[in-house]
């Protein structure tokens, strides 16, 4: 990121200041200066552009346009508009920076609504507060919830650094004063492309969103306010250089309903099951069958494995919240290859076997599908992946690990595999549509006695892109959290593709229907996994030690500060080291793993070979005593290979989905 000198306030210029707390003190001065701004901006509020008219609501050159006013609110909220400089806004707890389209003055003031236009978009050009670029990338430690805390030394105190703007703290939406309705809201972090996490004053960023879809979601057809509101109760500060409502050629070319997903009715004819706001490049077509199944499989595999990797990642940012409050414990994520932008997920044990499809960017649960595998009372789904199907068809399949063993009473475990289903609001995958691969750990290993099989609790599964091999990673806190962690793999000749190729009698389907009885009757189809590697759980002790109580932003609450100061020195971070989820990068060059205390990426010297695993890199750290999202169990690379998604089991309803993007422009790492 280019580090330019922060903009400075010109000497001798006049300013308008709007403070909700002190509005009466500045009321007269405000009116005078605003009238001056209206005159100077009068010719700039509507500019002709190709394809329509652009309304410049605010520009740093001309100030607030004629017919627009500051309608910000909240205690301690102050907005300063300087001639020839950006708006300087300091928004208090739950306050907002709001610009309203009105006519008249005082008691005569009334709304002057802007009508929705299919091709219009709102554009906001902004940056972080003045002085926030003085701390370099290596001066900050990123937390799992997207915040950054200073890496403190004896010569550096938290108050000496002006924090960058956390874009996850700012909600953006449109409002109609007449009806009292608000449009769908967006986090500022999700509006720029690629999504930004932090904004300092080194450069301006641009965020935009389409007007019509935002209004339609709330049944609106007009608006009179553009609002940037505090989303987390901690306030925020930013600078705004331009706010504009302008035509969007891209918006006019992109159909709003980009996918119509169908399901079969009782009569056999297709009927619309759900219309999804999927991303514009959503792929909902069947695979190209030219060249037969083998050619299709080869093309699918090449496409799967060609995805690039990030060399560095930015801090995680909250992209959305899962719309279904009953999906309280997402225990795994997998990026769909059939529907761009969709994440497959499931719940932890003690729940029915449902597969959920979630739009990552909005959190909307667009499909809930019952998988008919609960035949034997052992369902404890722990992780999920997407890879090619093991039948060589070239289709992509969802792979689900029924691998949990908290009760220490299981000897046989299962991996359920099914073709990526069509999105249906309520659907069902029948048992005859699922391959179920039973597997066991070897006797006489890992503290087992006699002919008993060892107790191994697995919460992480990875699958090779071609579906030929899978890996299982143990969750353990042995040796005070150190491990070792055992990594298991399917042996050569006994992988999923091998078993499907010789399954002439549909034994794997029968295992789905009858469970362990069918597995006992067909021992040659029970995979005896082999040990691939042993690694140690990653440690966060040296990183956590730098998190002093005064480093947090927003400040810790009283109870959290007391716990932090009194217990951190004796807190056993090693208990939080166990690996609870993992995903293999499509290129096979790395895998990402989550623990209750951090997110890690492990390099693989040899692609798709876990017999050699490099030293992990810490991508983000969790502050256990302050972060409500510390219990992460769902993690996955995006289908494009250049992003990571994660979610926690801790929040207990409307779980936040957090996102890592590439950070190639920033120097340094968090290693």
C-alpha positions as CSV (number, residue, x, y, z in Angstrom):
1,X,0.0,0.0,0.0
2,X,1.4,3.4,-1.0
3,X,2.0,5.5,2.1
4,X,1.2,9.1,1.1
5,X,1.3,12.0,3.5
6,X,-2.0,12.6,5.2
7,X,-4.1,15.4,4.0
8,X,-3.8,18.6,6.1
9,X,-6.4,21.2,6.8
10,X,-5.8,24.5,4.9
11,X,-5.0,27.4,7.1
12,X,-7.5,30.3,7.1
13,X,-10.4,28.2,5.7
14,X,-13.8,28.3,7.2
15,X,-15.6,25.1,8.4
16,X,-19.1,24.0,9.3
17,X,-19.3,21.8,12.4
18,X,-22.3,19.7,13.2
19,X,-22.4,18.2,16.6
20,X,-25.6,16.5,17.8
21,X,-24.5,17.0,21.4
22,X,-23.6,20.7,20.9
23,X,-25.9,21.6,17.9
24,X,-27.5,24.6,19.6
25,X,-24.1,26.2,20.2
26,X,-23.3,26.2,16.5
27,X,-26.7,26.5,15.0
28,X,-26.5,30.1,13.7
29,X,-22.9,29.7,12.3
30,X,-24.0,26.5,10.7
31,X,-26.8,28.1,8.7
32,X,-24.6,31.0,7.5
33,X,-21.8,28.7,6.3
34,X,-24.2,26.2,4.8
35,X,-25.8,28.9,2.7
36,X,-22.3,29.8,1.4
37,X,-21.7,26.1,0.5
38,X,-25.0,25.8,-1.2
39,X,-24.2,28.7,-3.5
40,X,-20.7,27.5,-4.4
41,X,-22.1,24.0,-5.0
42,X,-25.2,24.9,-6.8
43,X,-23.9,24.1,-10.2
44,X,-22.4,20.8,-9.2
45,X,-25.3,18.8,-7.9
46,X,-26.3,17.3,-11.2
47,X,-23.8,16.4,-14.0
48,X,-24.6,14.8,-17.3
49,X,-22.9,11.4,-17.7
50,X,-23.2,8.8,-20.4
51,X,-26.3,6.8,-19.8
52,X,-28.0,9.2,-17.3
53,X,-27.7,12.0,-14.7
54,X,-25.3,11.9,-11.8
55,X,-26.1,13.7,-8.5
56,X,-23.0,14.8,-6.6
57,X,-24.2,14.9,-3.0
58,X,-20.9,16.0,-1.6
59,X,-17.4,16.7,-3.0
60,X,-14.4,18.0,-1.2
61,X,-14.0,20.6,-3.9
62,X,-17.5,22.1,-3.6
63,X,-18.9,20.9,-0.3
64,X,-22.5,19.8,0.2
65,X,-24.7,20.2,-2.9
66,X,-27.7,22.5,-3.0
67,X,-30.7,20.7,-1.5
68,X,-28.7,18.4,0.7
69,X,-28.2,18.8,4.4
70,X,-26.3,17.2,7.2
71,X,-28.7,15.1,9.3
72,X,-26.2,13.2,11.4
73,X,-27.1,12.1,14.9
74,X,-25.8,10.6,18.1
75,X,-24.1,11.8,21.3
76,X,-20.5,13.0,20.7
77,X,-21.1,12.9,16.9
78,X,-19.3,15.7,15.2
79,X,-19.1,16.4,11.5
80,X,-16.8,19.1,10.0
81,X,-17.0,20.2,6.4
82,X,-14.0,22.2,5.3
83,X,-13.6,24.1,2.1
84,X,-11.3,22.2,-0.2
85,X,-10.9,19.3,2.2
86,X,-12.8,16.1,3.0
87,X,-15.5,15.8,5.6
88,X,-14.0,15.0,9.0
89,X,-16.6,12.8,10.8
90,X,-16.3,11.5,14.4
91,X,-19.3,9.4,15.0
92,X,-20.3,8.5,18.6
93,X,-21.7,5.2,19.9
94,X,-24.7,4.1,17.7
95,X,-24.6,7.5,15.9
96,X,-24.5,8.1,12.2
97,X,-23.2,10.4,9.5
98,X,-26.3,11.1,7.4
99,X,-26.8,13.3,4.4
100,X,-30.4,14.2,3.6
101,X,-32.2,15.6,0.5
102,X,-34.6,18.3,1.8
103,X,-36.2,21.5,0.7
104,X,-37.2,24.4,3.0
105,X,-35.6,25.7,6.2
106,X,-36.3,25.0,9.9
107,X,-39.9,24.0,10.5
108,X,-40.6,24.2,6.8
109,X,-38.0,21.6,6.0
110,X,-39.4,18.6,4.2
111,X,-38.1,15.6,2.3
112,X,-37.2,15.8,-1.3
113,X,-37.0,12.1,-2.1
114,X,-34.7,10.6,-4.8
115,X,-36.6,8.0,-6.9
116,X,-35.1,4.5,-7.5
117,X,-33.4,3.9,-10.8
118,X,-32.5,0.5,-12.1
119,X,-29.1,1.7,-13.3
120,X,-28.2,3.9,-10.3
121,X,-25.6,3.2,-7.7
122,X,-24.4,5.1,-4.6
123,X,-20.7,5.8,-4.6
124,X,-18.8,6.9,-1.4
125,X,-15.1,7.9,-1.6
126,X,-13.5,7.8,1.8
127,X,-10.4,7.0,3.9
128,X,-9.5,6.5,7.6
129,X,-9.0,9.3,10.1
130,X,-6.2,11.8,9.8
131,X,-2.9,10.4,11.1
132,X,-4.0,6.8,10.9
133,X,-1.2,5.8,8.4
134,X,1.6,6.6,10.8
135,X,1.7,3.0,12.2
136,X,3.0,0.5,9.6
137,X,1.5,-2.9,8.8
138,X,3.9,-4.6,11.2
139,X,2.8,-2.4,14.2
140,X,-0.6,-4.1,14.4
141,X,-1.7,-7.6,15.4
142,X,-5.0,-8.8,13.8
143,X,-7.7,-10.5,15.8
144,X,-10.2,-13.0,14.5
145,X,-13.1,-10.5,14.6
146,X,-11.3,-8.1,12.3
147,X,-9.9,-5.7,14.9
148,X,-6.3,-4.6,15.1
149,X,-4.4,-4.0,18.4
150,X,-1.0,-2.5,18.6
151,X,2.1,-4.7,19.1
152,X,3.2,-2.8,22.2
153,X,6.8,-2.3,23.2
154,X,8.4,-0.4,26.0
155,X,8.8,2.6,23.7
156,X,5.4,2.5,22.1
157,X,2.0,3.0,23.8
158,X,-1.4,2.5,22.3
159,X,-2.3,6.1,22.6
160,X,0.6,7.1,20.3
161,X,-1.1,5.4,17.3
162,X,-4.2,6.7,15.5
163,X,-6.1,3.6,14.7
164,X,-7.2,2.9,11.1
165,X,-10.9,2.7,10.4
166,X,-12.3,-0.8,10.9
167,X,-14.8,-1.0,8.0
168,X,-16.7,-3.8,9.7
169,X,-17.9,-1.1,12.2
170,X,-19.8,1.0,9.6
171,X,-23.3,0.1,8.2
172,X,-24.3,1.8,5.0
173,X,-28.0,2.1,4.0
174,X,-30.7,4.4,2.5
175,X,-33.6,5.8,4.4
176,X,-37.0,7.2,3.5
177,X,-38.2,9.7,6.1
178,X,-41.8,9.8,4.9
179,X,-42.4,6.0,5.3
180,X,-39.8,5.5,8.1
181,X,-38.3,2.6,6.2
182,X,-34.7,1.7,5.8
183,X,-33.2,-0.2,2.9
184,X,-31.1,-3.3,3.2
185,X,-27.9,-2.4,4.9
186,X,-24.3,-3.2,4.0
187,X,-21.1,-3.3,6.0
188,X,-18.6,-0.8,4.5
189,X,-16.1,-3.7,4.5
190,X,-18.1,-5.6,1.9
191,X,-18.7,-2.8,-0.6
192,X,-15.3,-2.2,-2.1
193,X,-13.8,-4.7,-4.5
194,X,-11.7,-6.5,-3.4
195,X,-13.2,-6.2,0.1
196,X,-11.1,-3.9,2.3
197,X,-10.6,-4.5,6.0
198,X,-8.9,-1.3,7.3
199,X,-8.7,2.2,5.9
200,X,-6.0,4.7,6.9
201,X,-5.4,8.1,5.5
202,X,-2.7,7.1,3.0
203,X,-5.2,6.8,0.1
204,X,-8.9,7.1,-0.7
205,X,-11.1,4.0,-1.2
206,X,-14.3,3.8,-3.2
207,X,-17.4,1.8,-2.0
208,X,-20.5,1.4,-4.1
209,X,-23.8,-0.4,-4.1
210,X,-26.8,-0.6,-6.4
211,X,-29.8,1.5,-5.4
212,X,-32.7,-0.6,-6.8
213,X,-31.9,-4.0,-5.1
214,X,-31.2,-2.3,-1.8
215,X,-34.6,-0.5,-1.8
216,X,-36.6,-3.4,-3.2
217,X,-35.5,-5.7,-0.3
218,X,-37.4,-3.4,2.0
219,X,-40.3,-2.6,-0.2
220,X,-39.1,0.9,-1.0
221,X,-39.1,2.9,-4.2
222,X,-37.4,6.1,-3.1
223,X,-35.1,7.5,-0.4
224,X,-34.0,10.9,1.0
225,X,-31.0,9.9,3.2
226,X,-27.7,8.3,2.7
227,X,-26.5,6.9,6.1
228,X,-23.2,5.6,7.5
229,X,-24.1,4.3,10.9
230,X,-22.0,2.8,13.8
231,X,-22.6,-0.9,13.7
232,X,-21.0,-2.1,16.9
233,X,-21.7,0.6,19.5
234,X,-18.1,1.8,19.7
235,X,-18.2,4.7,17.3
236,X,-15.9,5.4,14.3
237,X,-14.0,8.2,12.6
238,X,-13.4,8.7,8.9
239,X,-12.9,11.2,6.1
240,X,-15.3,11.5,3.1
241,X,-14.1,13.1,-0.1
242,X,-17.2,12.4,-2.3
243,X,-20.7,11.0,-2.1
244,X,-22.5,10.5,-5.5
245,X,-25.5,8.9,-7.0
246,X,-24.6,8.0,-10.5
247,X,-25.6,5.8,-13.4
248,X,-23.9,2.4,-13.5
249,X,-23.3,0.8,-16.9
250,X,-22.4,-2.5,-15.1
251,X,-25.6,-2.3,-13.2
252,X,-27.7,-2.0,-16.3
253,X,-26.0,-4.9,-17.9
254,X,-26.3,-7.3,-15.0
255,X,-29.6,-9.0,-14.6
256,X,-30.8,-8.9,-11.0
257,X,-32.1,-12.4,-10.9
258,X,-29.1,-14.3,-12.2
259,X,-30.2,-17.8,-11.3
260,X,-33.5,-19.6,-11.3
261,X,-33.2,-22.9,-9.4
262,X,-35.7,-25.6,-10.0
263,X,-36.9,-28.7,-8.2
264,X,-39.1,-31.6,-9.3
265,X,-42.8,-31.5,-8.4
266,X,-44.9,-34.6,-7.7
267,X,-46.1,-34.6,-11.3
268,X,-42.5,-34.6,-12.6
269,X,-42.5,-31.2,-14.2
270,X,-40.1,-28.6,-12.9
271,X,-41.3,-25.8,-10.7
272,X,-39.4,-22.8,-9.3
273,X,-38.2,-23.7,-5.8
274,X,-36.2,-20.5,-5.0
275,X,-34.9,-17.4,-6.8
276,X,-31.5,-16.6,-5.4
277,X,-29.6,-13.4,-5.4
278,X,-26.5,-15.3,-6.4
279,X,-23.4,-13.5,-7.7
280,X,-23.5,-12.3,-11.3
281,X,-21.0,-14.9,-12.5
282,X,-22.8,-17.8,-10.8
283,X,-22.3,-21.1,-12.6
284,X,-25.5,-23.1,-12.6
285,X,-25.0,-25.1,-15.9
286,X,-24.2,-28.7,-16.1
287,X,-20.7,-29.7,-17.1
288,X,-19.7,-29.6,-20.8
289,X,-20.1,-33.3,-21.9
290,X,-17.9,-33.0,-25.0
291,X,-15.4,-35.8,-25.2
292,X,-17.3,-38.1,-22.8
293,X,-17.0,-38.5,-19.0
294,X,-13.2,-39.0,-19.0
295,X,-12.6,-35.7,-20.8
296,X,-15.1,-33.9,-18.5
297,X,-13.3,-35.2,-15.4
298,X,-10.0,-34.1,-16.8
299,X,-11.2,-30.6,-17.5
300,X,-12.8,-30.3,-14.1
301,X,-9.7,-31.5,-12.4
302,X,-7.5,-29.1,-14.3
303,X,-9.8,-26.2,-13.5
304,X,-10.0,-27.2,-9.8
305,X,-6.2,-27.4,-9.4
306,X,-5.3,-24.3,-11.3
307,X,-6.5,-21.8,-8.6
308,X,-3.8,-19.4,-7.3
309,X,-2.8,-18.8,-3.7
310,X,-2.3,-15.7,-1.6
311,X,1.2,-15.0,-0.5
312,X,-0.1,-12.8,2.3
313,X,-3.6,-12.2,3.8
314,X,-5.2,-9.1,5.2
315,X,-7.1,-9.1,8.5
316,X,-10.4,-10.9,8.6
317,X,-13.5,-8.8,8.0
318,X,-17.1,-9.7,8.8
319,X,-18.8,-10.2,5.5
320,X,-22.3,-11.2,6.6
321,X,-24.3,-13.0,9.3
322,X,-26.1,-16.3,8.7
323,X,-29.8,-15.5,8.2
324,X,-31.1,-18.8,9.8
325,X,-30.8,-18.4,13.6
326,X,-31.3,-22.1,14.1
327,X,-27.9,-22.7,12.3
328,X,-26.1,-22.1,15.6
329,X,-23.1,-24.4,15.3
330,X,-21.6,-24.4,11.8
331,X,-18.9,-27.1,12.1
332,X,-17.5,-26.9,8.7
333,X,-17.4,-24.8,5.5
334,X,-16.8,-25.9,1.9
335,X,-16.9,-23.6,-1.2
336,X,-19.3,-24.8,-3.8
337,X,-17.9,-25.4,-7.3
338,X,-21.4,-25.5,-9.0
339,X,-22.6,-22.2,-7.5
340,X,-20.1,-19.4,-7.3
341,X,-20.3,-17.6,-4.0
342,X,-22.1,-20.4,-2.1
343,X,-20.8,-22.1,1.0
344,X,-22.0,-25.5,2.1
345,X,-22.1,-26.0,5.8
346,X,-23.7,-28.3,8.5
347,X,-24.2,-28.4,12.2
348,X,-22.3,-30.2,15.0
349,X,-23.5,-33.4,16.8
350,X,-26.9,-33.9,18.4
351,X,-28.6,-32.3,15.4
352,X,-30.4,-33.8,12.4
353,X,-28.3,-34.4,9.2
354,X,-29.1,-31.2,7.2
355,X,-26.9,-29.7,4.6
356,X,-27.2,-25.9,4.3
357,X,-26.3,-23.6,1.3
358,X,-25.3,-20.1,2.4
359,X,-24.6,-17.1,0.2
360,X,-21.2,-16.0,1.6
361,X,-21.6,-12.3,0.8
362,X,-25.1,-11.9,2.4
363,X,-25.4,-14.8,4.8
364,X,-28.7,-15.8,3.3
365,X,-29.5,-19.5,3.8
366,X,-31.0,-20.4,0.4
367,X,-31.2,-24.1,0.8
368,X,-31.7,-26.6,3.6
369,X,-31.4,-30.2,2.5
370,X,-32.0,-33.3,4.5
371,X,-29.4,-36.0,3.9
372,X,-30.9,-39.5,4.5
373,X,-28.0,-41.0,6.5
374,X,-29.2,-41.1,10.1
375,X,-29.9,-44.8,10.2
376,X,-27.7,-45.9,13.1
377,X,-27.6,-43.2,15.8
378,X,-24.0,-42.2,15.3
379,X,-24.3,-38.9,13.4
380,X,-21.6,-36.5,14.5
381,X,-20.7,-34.5,11.4
382,X,-17.5,-32.6,12.0
383,X,-16.2,-31.3,8.7
384,X,-17.1,-30.9,5.0
385,X,-15.3,-30.6,1.7
386,X,-16.0,-30.3,-2.0
387,X,-14.0,-32.3,-4.6
388,X,-14.7,-34.3,-7.7
389,X,-17.0,-37.3,-7.3
390,X,-15.3,-40.7,-6.9
391,X,-17.1,-42.2,-9.9
392,X,-15.0,-40.3,-12.5
393,X,-18.0,-38.5,-13.9
394,X,-16.4,-35.0,-13.6
395,X,-19.2,-33.8,-11.4
396,X,-18.4,-32.1,-8.1
397,X,-19.4,-33.8,-4.8
398,X,-20.0,-32.7,-1.3
399,X,-17.9,-34.9,1.2
400,X,-19.1,-35.0,4.9
401,X,-17.0,-36.5,7.7
402,X,-19.1,-38.3,10.3
403,X,-16.0,-38.5,12.5
404,X,-16.8,-37.2,15.9
405,X,-15.9,-39.4,18.9
406,X,-16.3,-37.2,22.0
407,X,-17.9,-40.1,23.9
408,X,-14.9,-42.4,23.0
409,X,-17.2,-45.3,22.1
410,X,-16.9,-45.5,18.3
411,X,-14.8,-47.9,16.3
412,X,-16.2,-47.3,12.8
413,X,-16.6,-43.9,11.3
414,X,-18.0,-42.7,7.9
415,X,-17.5,-40.2,5.1
416,X,-20.7,-39.5,3.2
417,X,-20.4,-38.4,-0.5
418,X,-23.1,-37.0,-2.7
419,X,-23.2,-34.9,-5.9
420,X,-23.6,-31.2,-5.3
421,X,-27.3,-30.9,-5.0
422,X,-29.6,-28.4,-6.8
423,X,-30.5,-25.5,-4.5
424,X,-34.0,-26.0,-3.1
425,X,-35.5,-24.1,-0.2
426,X,-36.4,-27.5,1.4
427,X,-34.9,-30.6,-0.2
428,X,-33.9,-34.1,0.5
429,X,-31.0,-36.4,-0.7
430,X,-32.2,-40.0,-0.6
431,X,-29.9,-42.7,0.8
432,X,-29.5,-44.3,-2.7
433,X,-27.9,-41.0,-3.9
434,X,-25.1,-41.2,-1.3
435,X,-21.9,-43.2,-1.2
436,X,-20.9,-43.9,2.4
437,X,-17.2,-44.9,3.0
438,X,-16.7,-46.6,6.4
439,X,-13.2,-46.4,7.9
440,X,-11.4,-47.5,11.0
441,X,-8.1,-46.7,12.8
442,X,-5.5,-49.6,13.1
443,X,-5.5,-51.8,16.2
444,X,-2.7,-51.5,18.7
445,X,-2.0,-47.8,18.1
446,X,-2.4,-44.6,20.1
447,X,-2.9,-45.9,23.7
448,X,-5.2,-48.8,22.6
449,X,-5.1,-52.0,24.6
450,X,-5.3,-55.6,23.3
451,X,-7.5,-55.9,20.3
452,X,-9.3,-52.6,21.0
453,X,-9.1,-49.9,18.4
454,X,-7.8,-46.5,19.6
455,X,-9.8,-43.5,20.6
456,X,-9.3,-40.9,18.0
457,X,-11.5,-37.8,17.7
458,X,-11.3,-36.2,14.3
459,X,-12.8,-32.8,13.5
460,X,-10.9,-32.0,10.3
461,X,-11.1,-33.7,6.9
462,X,-9.4,-32.8,3.6
463,X,-10.0,-34.4,0.2
464,X,-7.8,-34.5,-2.9
465,X,-9.4,-32.6,-5.9
466,X,-9.9,-35.8,-7.9
467,X,-11.6,-37.6,-5.0
468,X,-8.9,-40.3,-4.9
469,X,-7.7,-39.7,-1.3
470,X,-8.8,-38.2,1.9
471,X,-7.0,-37.1,5.0
472,X,-8.2,-36.9,8.6
473,X,-6.7,-34.8,11.3
474,X,-7.0,-35.6,15.0
475,X,-8.3,-33.1,17.6
476,X,-6.2,-33.5,20.8
477,X,-5.0,-31.6,23.8
478,X,-2.6,-34.3,24.9
479,X,0.7,-33.2,26.6
480,X,-0.8,-29.9,27.7
481,X,-2.0,-29.0,24.3
482,X,1.1,-29.9,22.4
483,X,-0.1,-33.2,21.0
484,X,1.2,-34.8,18.9
485,X,-1.6,-34.5,16.3
486,X,-2.0,-37.6,14.2
487,X,-2.7,-37.1,10.5
488,X,-4.3,-40.1,8.7
489,X,-4.8,-40.9,5.0
490,X,-6.5,-43.6,2.9
491,X,-3.9,-46.1,1.7
492,X,-3.0,-46.6,-2.0
493,X,-5.5,-49.0,-3.5
494,X,-8.1,-48.4,-0.9
495,X,-9.2,-44.8,-1.6
496,X,-12.7,-43.7,-2.5
497,X,-12.2,-44.0,-6.3
498,X,-10.8,-47.5,-5.9
499,X,-13.8,-48.7,-3.8
500,X,-16.3,-47.2,-6.2
501,X,-14.6,-48.7,-9.2
502,X,-15.1,-52.2,-7.8
503,X,-18.5,-51.7,-6.2
504,X,-20.6,-53.7,-8.6
505,X,-23.2,-54.5,-6.0
506,X,-23.8,-51.0,-4.7
507,X,-22.4,-51.9,-1.3
508,X,-21.5,-48.3,-0.5
509,X,-25.1,-47.2,-1.1
510,X,-26.1,-50.1,1.2
511,X,-23.9,-48.8,4.0
512,X,-25.7,-45.5,3.7
513,X,-29.0,-47.3,4.2
514,X,-28.0,-49.8,6.9
515,X,-25.0,-48.3,8.6
516,X,-22.6,-50.4,10.6
517,X,-24.5,-53.6,9.9
518,X,-23.7,-53.3,6.2
519,X,-20.1,-52.3,7.1
520,X,-19.6,-55.5,9.2
521,X,-21.0,-57.7,6.5
522,X,-18.5,-56.2,3.9
523,X,-15.1,-55.8,5.7
524,X,-13.3,-55.4,2.3
525,X,-15.1,-52.1,1.9
526,X,-14.1,-50.7,5.3
527,X,-11.0,-48.5,4.8
528,X,-8.2,-49.1,7.3
529,X,-6.6,-45.6,7.4
530,X,-2.9,-45.3,7.7
531,X,-0.7,-42.8,9.6
532,X,0.6,-40.1,7.3
533,X,2.3,-37.7,9.8
534,X,2.5,-36.4,13.3
535,X,2.6,-32.6,14.0
536,X,2.3,-30.4,17.0
537,X,-0.6,-28.2,17.7
538,X,0.3,-24.5,16.9
539,X,1.0,-22.3,19.9
540,X,-0.2,-18.7,20.5
541,X,1.5,-18.1,23.9
542,X,4.2,-15.7,22.5
543,X,1.5,-13.8,20.5
544,X,-1.0,-13.6,23.3
545,X,1.5,-12.3,25.8
546,X,1.6,-9.0,23.9
547,X,-2.1,-8.3,24.2
548,X,-2.2,-5.9,27.1
549,X,-5.6,-4.8,28.4
550,X,-5.1,-1.2,27.2
551,X,-4.4,-2.4,23.6
552,X,-8.0,-3.3,22.8
553,X,-10.2,-1.1,20.6
554,X,-13.0,-0.7,21.6
555,X,-11.8,-0.8,25.2
556,X,-12.6,-3.9,27.2
557,X,-15.7,-3.8,29.4
558,X,-15.1,-3.8,33.2
559,X,-15.6,-7.5,33.7
560,X,-13.4,-8.4,30.7
561,X,-10.7,-6.1,31.8
562,X,-10.6,-7.7,35.3
563,X,-10.6,-11.2,33.8
564,X,-7.9,-10.2,31.4
565,X,-5.6,-8.5,33.9
566,X,-6.1,-11.1,36.7
567,X,-6.2,-14.3,34.7
568,X,-4.1,-13.9,31.5
569,X,-0.8,-14.5,33.3
570,X,-2.1,-17.9,34.5
571,X,-4.4,-18.7,31.6
572,X,-3.5,-21.9,29.9
573,X,-3.6,-21.0,26.2
574,X,-2.4,-24.5,25.4
575,X,-5.9,-25.7,26.0
576,X,-7.0,-23.7,23.0
577,X,-4.4,-25.2,20.6
578,X,-6.4,-28.1,19.3
579,X,-7.1,-28.1,15.5
580,X,-10.9,-28.0,15.0
581,X,-11.2,-27.6,11.2
582,X,-9.1,-27.6,8.0
583,X,-9.3,-27.2,4.3
584,X,-6.9,-28.1,1.5
585,X,-6.1,-25.4,-1.0
586,X,-7.1,-26.4,-4.6
587,X,-3.5,-26.2,-5.7
588,X,-2.4,-28.7,-3.0
589,X,0.3,-26.3,-1.9
590,X,-1.1,-25.5,1.6
591,X,-4.0,-26.1,3.9
592,X,-5.7,-23.8,6.4
593,X,-6.5,-24.9,9.9
594,X,-8.5,-23.2,12.7
595,X,-8.1,-23.6,16.5
596,X,-10.0,-21.9,19.3
597,X,-7.1,-19.3,19.5
598,X,-6.1,-18.6,15.9
599,X,-6.2,-19.2,12.2
600,X,-3.1,-20.9,10.7
601,X,-1.9,-21.8,7.2
602,X,0.5,-24.8,6.7
603,X,2.6,-25.0,3.6
604,X,3.0,-28.4,1.8
605,X,6.4,-28.8,0.1
606,X,4.9,-31.5,-2.1
607,X,1.4,-30.8,-3.5
608,X,-1.3,-33.1,-2.1
609,X,1.2,-34.9,0.1
610,X,0.8,-34.6,3.9
611,X,3.7,-36.8,4.8
612,X,5.7,-33.5,4.7
613,X,4.1,-30.4,6.4
614,X,5.9,-27.1,6.8
615,X,5.9,-24.6,9.7
616,X,2.5,-22.9,10.1
617,X,2.0,-19.2,9.7
618,X,-0.4,-17.4,12.0
619,X,-3.0,-15.5,9.9
620,X,-5.1,-14.1,12.8
621,X,-5.2,-14.3,16.6
622,X,-8.2,-14.7,18.8
623,X,-8.5,-12.7,22.1
624,X,-10.3,-15.4,24.1
625,X,-11.4,-13.2,27.0
626,X,-12.8,-10.5,24.7
627,X,-13.6,-12.0,21.4
628,X,-17.2,-13.5,21.2
629,X,-16.1,-15.4,18.0
630,X,-13.2,-17.3,19.4
631,X,-14.6,-20.8,19.0
632,X,-14.0,-21.2,15.2
633,X,-14.7,-24.7,13.7
634,X,-15.7,-23.8,10.2
635,X,-13.0,-22.8,7.8
636,X,-12.5,-23.1,4.0
637,X,-10.7,-21.6,1.0
638,X,-12.9,-19.8,-1.5
639,X,-13.5,-21.5,-4.8
640,X,-11.1,-19.0,-6.5
641,X,-8.3,-20.0,-4.1
642,X,-7.6,-16.4,-3.1
643,X,-9.7,-16.1,0.0
644,X,-10.6,-17.8,3.2
645,X,-14.0,-18.0,5.0
646,X,-14.6,-18.9,8.6
647,X,-17.3,-19.0,11.3
648,X,-17.6,-19.8,15.0
649,X,-19.8,-22.0,17.0
650,X,-19.7,-19.6,19.9
651,X,-22.1,-16.9,18.9
652,X,-25.3,-19.1,19.1
653,X,-27.4,-17.6,16.4
654,X,-26.9,-15.6,13.2
655,X,-23.3,-16.5,13.2
656,X,-21.0,-13.9,11.5
657,X,-19.1,-15.1,8.4
658,X,-15.6,-13.7,8.3
659,X,-13.4,-13.4,5.3
660,X,-9.7,-13.1,4.5
661,X,-8.6,-11.6,1.2
662,X,-5.1,-11.4,-0.3
663,X,-2.9,-8.6,1.2
664,X,-0.2,-8.5,-1.4
665,X,0.0,-4.7,-1.2
666,X,1.0,-4.7,2.5
667,X,4.5,-5.4,3.7
668,X,5.4,-7.8,6.4
669,X,3.6,-10.8,7.8
670,X,2.1,-11.9,11.1
671,X,4.4,-15.0,11.3
